[in-house]
Amino acid sequence: MVQETLKQSEKTGGDDLDDGLELDPDLLASSDEDAESEVDAEDGVSDNGDGALPPLEGEEDEITNSPIPEGKKRKAEEVEVEDEEASKLADKKKRKKEKEKERKAKKRQNNAGPLADTPPTHLSTSELSSVLLRSIRESYPSASSVELDDIIIPETNLLPPPDYSPSKSESDAFTPLQRRIESLLKPLEKKKLVMGQPQVTILSLSGLRCADVVRGVRDVKGKGEVAKLFAKHFKLVDQIKYLERTKVSIAVGTPARVGKLLAEGAIKITSDTVLLLDVGHQDSKTRTILTLPEVRDELWKSVFAGDSRKTLLGGGIRIGAF
């Protein structure tokens, strides 16, 4: 009896299964999973089957009210504002350009002065002097009134208007010029032509315009030839030689080339010599020999300056316009 009692006391807890029995591993695993499920259920968290946890409370509202769509909306509004500002800026530039265009047109009209109503061939000496002075001031913007007195053309050297009335129904653009030349050459018919001494010299805006003028005056050239004094026709040296051996009644050239020929002494001037300025012709941008900067400056700083000016005014040249 004592031995049986000792055997029973040696068993420390556990079940009463017989020794030598083993537990089923699958049974243990199943028991663990059930336990974890119970714990999750107690925490209020359940698996949705794909291993991902469902959103927590309040997290779903945060996803719904995400700031990303709001950002895109704000960006779209900013783009719209920028487009509106760009449109306003473009309109502002357009209005500014139109105002500048109107200002320039008004300036050209003011610069035209008497030319707006009176043909250039029929300008009085005071009107022509005013037109020339306006152009001179543009070439010498900083010149004082005293300095301008040494640059302007004295009215005594300006041609008075012809005694015939201007025609309003001219069949050709060069008809006024032809009539003007005829009236100028008629008193000189009995005078002898001299080499290098054109009776009428015409200054035009460009070589192309000079070529047109040459064609327009061929029928009224008188006893001499029509000289082409512009860069596209002859070199300077060739033109000097041409004038030395040729009797010229009419010379047509640009201010740049005629200024150089005057400086070289290739053109002789007397009180019978007439210089006509082609002030009525406008290029595609409505600029004239008196307003196109580079040509205007050649006129006043090359033809009517330095030794050339002395040659012209000292020789008693008469200046007119057409």
PLY file of the C-alpha trace (Angstrom):
ply
format ascii 1.0
element vertex 322
property float x
property float y
property float z
element edge 321
property int vertex1
property int vertex2
end_header
0.00 0.00 0.00
2.80 2.36 0.84
4.42 1.74 -2.55
1.20 2.50 -4.51
0.77 5.74 -2.60
4.29 6.84 -3.57
3.71 6.06 -7.27
0.59 8.21 -7.35
2.36 11.16 -5.71
5.12 11.15 -8.35
2.57 12.27 -11.10
2.74 16.05 -11.38
-0.34 17.51 -13.15
-1.38 16.84 -16.76
-3.99 14.46 -17.92
-4.42 10.92 -16.95
-3.39 9.62 -20.36
-1.17 6.75 -20.37
2.47 7.46 -20.87
3.77 6.89 -24.36
0.89 8.66 -26.16
1.77 11.57 -28.61
-0.38 14.62 -29.47
-1.53 15.21 -33.06
0.37 18.27 -34.57
-2.61 19.21 -36.76
-4.76 19.36 -33.74
-2.33 21.72 -32.05
-2.16 24.04 -35.12
-5.92 24.17 -35.37
-6.13 25.05 -31.73
-3.62 27.95 -32.18
-5.55 29.43 -35.13
-8.80 29.26 -33.23
-7.12 31.05 -30.36
-5.79 33.85 -32.60
-9.23 34.25 -34.15
-10.76 34.61 -30.76
-8.19 37.26 -29.82
-8.87 39.22 -33.05
-12.57 38.99 -32.43
-12.10 40.35 -28.94
-10.02 43.30 -30.35
-12.74 44.00 -32.93
-10.40 43.29 -35.86
-11.24 40.70 -38.49
-9.27 39.59 -41.50
-10.96 40.05 -44.89
-9.35 36.96 -46.26
-6.61 38.46 -48.44
-4.19 39.23 -45.64
-4.96 43.01 -45.66
-6.51 44.69 -42.71
-9.65 46.82 -43.17
-9.37 50.59 -42.61
-9.59 51.80 -39.07
-12.42 53.98 -37.83
-12.17 57.44 -39.35
-9.55 56.32 -41.89
-12.23 55.78 -44.53
-13.34 59.42 -44.18
-9.75 60.57 -44.60
-9.43 58.63 -47.86
-12.74 60.02 -49.11
-11.72 63.59 -48.25
-8.18 63.23 -49.64
-6.44 66.62 -50.46
-5.26 65.39 -53.91
-8.45 66.25 -55.84
-8.50 69.61 -54.06
-4.91 70.23 -55.19
-5.76 69.44 -58.78
-8.71 71.79 -58.59
-6.53 74.54 -57.17
-3.93 73.98 -59.93
-6.64 74.23 -62.59
-7.81 77.51 -61.07
-4.22 78.84 -61.10
-3.82 77.90 -64.78
-7.09 79.65 -65.57
-5.90 82.80 -63.78
-2.58 82.69 -65.64
-4.37 82.33 -69.00
-6.59 85.28 -68.14
-3.57 87.41 -67.19
-1.77 86.42 -70.42
-4.85 87.39 -72.42
-5.03 90.77 -70.69
-1.32 91.33 -71.34
-1.73 90.47 -75.02
-4.66 92.90 -75.32
-2.62 95.59 -73.58
0.29 95.10 -76.00
-2.09 95.20 -78.96
-3.66 98.47 -77.79
-0.19 99.93 -77.18
0.92 98.91 -80.67
-2.17 100.49 -82.23
-1.60 103.72 -80.30
2.05 103.78 -81.40
0.96 103.26 -85.00
-1.51 106.14 -84.74
1.16 108.33 -83.15
3.62 107.64 -85.95
0.96 108.29 -88.60
0.11 111.59 -86.93
3.81 112.47 -86.74
4.27 111.74 -90.44
1.25 113.88 -91.23
2.65 116.72 -89.12
6.04 116.33 -90.77
4.39 116.57 -94.16
3.27 120.08 -93.25
2.33 121.99 -96.40
2.86 118.85 -98.50
-0.49 117.54 -97.28
-2.37 120.13 -99.33
0.14 121.61 -101.78
2.08 119.69 -104.47
5.84 119.78 -103.74
6.47 121.53 -107.07
4.31 124.47 -105.98
5.58 125.05 -102.45
6.47 128.63 -101.67
9.99 129.37 -100.45
8.77 129.75 -96.85
6.81 126.51 -97.00
9.72 124.61 -98.51
12.09 126.12 -95.94
9.80 124.92 -93.13
9.69 121.39 -94.56
13.48 121.22 -94.92
14.09 122.65 -91.45
11.89 119.99 -89.89
14.00 117.29 -91.56
17.27 118.98 -90.55
16.18 119.02 -86.90
15.64 115.26 -87.02
19.22 114.77 -88.25
20.58 117.25 -85.67
18.28 116.72 -82.65
20.67 118.32 -80.16
21.61 121.33 -82.30
20.88 124.76 -80.85
19.11 127.48 -82.81
22.48 129.14 -83.46
23.92 125.90 -84.81
20.86 125.33 -86.98
21.42 128.71 -88.62
24.65 127.30 -90.05
22.89 124.17 -91.34
19.59 125.35 -92.81
19.22 126.31 -96.47
18.80 130.07 -96.91
15.51 131.00 -98.56
17.49 132.96 -101.14
18.68 129.62 -102.51
15.18 128.16 -102.74
13.18 128.12 -105.96
9.88 129.99 -106.05
6.85 127.98 -107.25
6.21 127.86 -111.04
3.80 130.29 -112.65
1.45 127.56 -113.90
-1.25 125.95 -111.77
-0.89 122.34 -110.65
-3.03 119.89 -112.59
-5.29 117.52 -110.68
-5.67 115.07 -113.57
-2.09 114.04 -114.27
-1.93 111.06 -116.66
1.53 110.02 -115.40
3.20 110.19 -111.99
6.19 112.01 -113.51
4.14 114.61 -115.42
4.59 117.28 -112.68
8.36 116.67 -112.72
8.50 116.84 -116.52
6.62 120.14 -116.57
8.87 121.50 -113.85
12.05 120.54 -115.72
10.76 122.00 -118.97
10.11 125.32 -117.25
13.61 125.27 -115.71
15.50 124.32 -118.89
13.72 126.72 -121.21
15.69 129.83 -120.08
18.92 127.82 -120.48
18.36 126.74 -124.08
20.90 129.21 -125.45
23.51 128.48 -122.80
26.37 126.13 -123.61
26.57 122.82 -121.84
29.76 122.22 -119.85
31.36 118.86 -119.00
30.50 117.74 -115.46
27.99 120.55 -114.98
24.43 119.17 -114.95
21.77 121.82 -115.45
19.32 119.92 -113.21
20.36 117.44 -110.51
17.68 115.28 -108.91
18.14 113.56 -105.56
15.91 110.53 -104.85
15.38 108.04 -102.03
17.09 104.96 -103.52
18.79 103.53 -106.58
15.55 101.85 -107.64
13.67 105.13 -107.42
16.47 106.86 -109.34
16.07 104.35 -112.18
12.35 105.16 -112.35
13.08 108.90 -112.40
15.62 108.45 -115.22
12.95 106.78 -117.35
10.51 109.54 -116.45
12.73 112.44 -117.59
14.25 111.06 -120.80
11.75 112.91 -122.96
12.68 116.30 -121.46
16.43 115.89 -121.15
17.27 118.79 -123.46
20.55 118.81 -125.41
22.60 116.73 -122.96
22.45 113.27 -121.50
20.80 111.92 -118.37
23.47 110.84 -115.89
22.85 107.99 -113.48
24.62 108.89 -110.26
23.81 106.05 -107.93
25.81 103.08 -106.67
24.07 100.28 -108.56
24.95 101.69 -111.98
28.62 102.79 -111.85
31.50 102.76 -109.41
32.51 106.15 -108.04
35.69 106.27 -110.14
33.77 105.42 -113.31
31.19 108.14 -112.62
33.93 110.72 -112.10
35.45 109.82 -115.49
32.00 109.85 -117.10
31.26 113.38 -115.86
34.67 114.61 -117.04
33.94 113.69 -120.66
30.15 114.02 -120.89
27.76 116.93 -121.32
24.92 116.32 -118.91
21.63 118.18 -118.85
19.98 116.10 -116.08
21.68 114.05 -113.35
19.73 111.65 -111.16
21.30 110.18 -108.04
21.13 109.34 -104.35
22.37 111.72 -101.62
25.18 109.33 -100.66
26.70 109.12 -104.15
26.10 112.75 -105.14
27.67 113.86 -101.84
30.84 111.91 -102.66
30.96 113.31 -106.20
30.62 116.84 -104.85
33.42 116.19 -102.34
35.61 114.95 -105.23
34.82 118.07 -107.25
33.34 115.97 -110.06
30.14 118.06 -110.19
30.41 121.75 -110.99
27.84 124.23 -109.66
26.77 127.67 -110.95
23.90 130.02 -110.26
22.05 128.32 -113.15
22.27 124.89 -111.55
19.06 123.51 -110.06
18.82 120.80 -107.39
15.43 119.10 -107.05
14.58 116.98 -104.01
12.22 114.06 -104.58
10.24 114.74 -101.39
6.89 113.53 -102.75
7.93 109.89 -103.20
7.27 107.46 -100.34
8.54 103.92 -99.90
6.44 100.99 -98.67
6.66 102.35 -95.11
5.68 105.89 -96.16
9.22 107.22 -95.65
10.70 109.89 -97.88
14.10 111.31 -98.66
13.51 113.74 -95.79
12.37 111.16 -93.21
14.24 107.88 -93.85
17.06 108.25 -91.27
20.05 106.93 -93.22
19.13 108.79 -96.42
18.09 111.96 -94.58
21.42 112.03 -92.73
23.34 111.61 -96.00
21.43 114.55 -97.40
22.21 116.93 -94.54
25.58 115.57 -93.40
27.09 114.74 -96.77
25.47 116.85 -99.51
24.76 119.97 -97.43
27.77 119.85 -95.12
31.47 120.61 -95.31
33.07 121.30 -98.70
29.99 120.02 -100.54
27.84 122.67 -98.88
30.37 125.36 -99.83
30.31 124.12 -103.41
26.52 124.19 -103.59
25.72 127.42 -101.76
28.89 129.17 -102.86
28.02 128.37 -106.46
24.59 129.88 -106.02
22.62 126.66 -106.57
18.81 126.89 -106.54
16.89 124.23 -104.67
13.35 123.02 -105.29
11.15 119.97 -104.71
8.80 117.70 -106.60
0 1
1 2
2 3
3 4
4 5
5 6
6 7
7 8
8 9
9 10
10 11
11 12
12 13
13 14
14 15
15 16
16 17
17 18
18 19
19 20
20 21
21 22
22 23
23 24
24 25
25 26
26 27
27 28
28 29
29 30
30 31
31 32
32 33
33 34
34 35
35 36
36 37
37 38
38 39
39 40
40 41
41 42
42 43
43 44
44 45
45 46
46 47
47 48
48 49
49 50
50 51
51 52
52 53
53 54
54 55
55 56
56 57
57 58
58 59
59 60
60 61
61 62
62 63
63 64
64 65
65 66
66 67
67 68
68 69
69 70
70 71
71 72
72 73
73 74
74 75
75 76
76 77
77 78
78 79
79 80
80 81
81 82
82 83
83 84
84 85
85 86
86 87
87 88
88 89
89 90
90 91
91 92
92 93
93 94
94 95
95 96
96 97
97 98
98 99
99 100
100 101
101 102
102 103
103 104
104 105
105 106
106 107
107 108
108 109
109 110
110 111
111 112
112 113
113 114
114 115
115 116
116 117
117 118
118 119
119 120
120 121
121 122
122 123
123 124
124 125
125 126
126 127
127 128
128 129
129 130
130 131
131 132
132 133
133 134
134 135
135 136
136 137
137 138
138 139
139 140
140 141
141 142
142 143
143 144
144 145
145 146
146 147
147 148
148 149
149 150
150 151
151 152
152 153
153 154
154 155
155 156
156 157
157 158
158 159
159 160
160 161
161 162
162 163
163 164
164 165
165 166
166 167
167 168
168 169
169 170
170 171
171 172
172 173
173 174
174 175
175 176
176 177
177 178
178 179
179 180
180 181
181 182
182 183
183 184
184 185
185 186
186 187
187 188
188 189
189 190
190 191
191 192
192 193
193 194
194 195
195 196
196 197
197 198
198 199
199 200
200 201
201 202
202 203
203 204
204 205
205 206
206 207
207 208
208 209
209 210
210 211
211 212
212 213
213 214
214 215
215 216
216 217
217 218
218 219
219 220
220 221
221 222
222 223
223 224
224 225
225 226
226 227
227 228
228 229
229 230
230 231
231 232
232 233
233 234
234 235
235 236
236 237
237 238
238 239
239 240
240 241
241 242
242 243
243 244
244 245
245 246
246 247
247 248
248 249
249 250
250 251
251 252
252 253
253 254
254 255
255 256
256 257
257 258
258 259
259 260
260 261
261 262
262 263
263 264
264 265
265 266
266 267
267 268
268 269
269 270
270 271
271 272
272 273
273 274
274 275
275 276
276 277
277 278
278 279
279 280
280 281
281 282
282 283
283 284
284 285
285 286
286 287
287 288
288 289
289 290
290 291
291 292
292 293
293 294
294 295
295 296
296 297
297 298
298 299
299 300
300 301
301 302
302 303
303 304
304 305
305 306
306 307
307 308
308 309
309 310
310 311
311 312
312 313
313 314
314 315
315 316
316 317
317 318
318 319
319 320
320 321
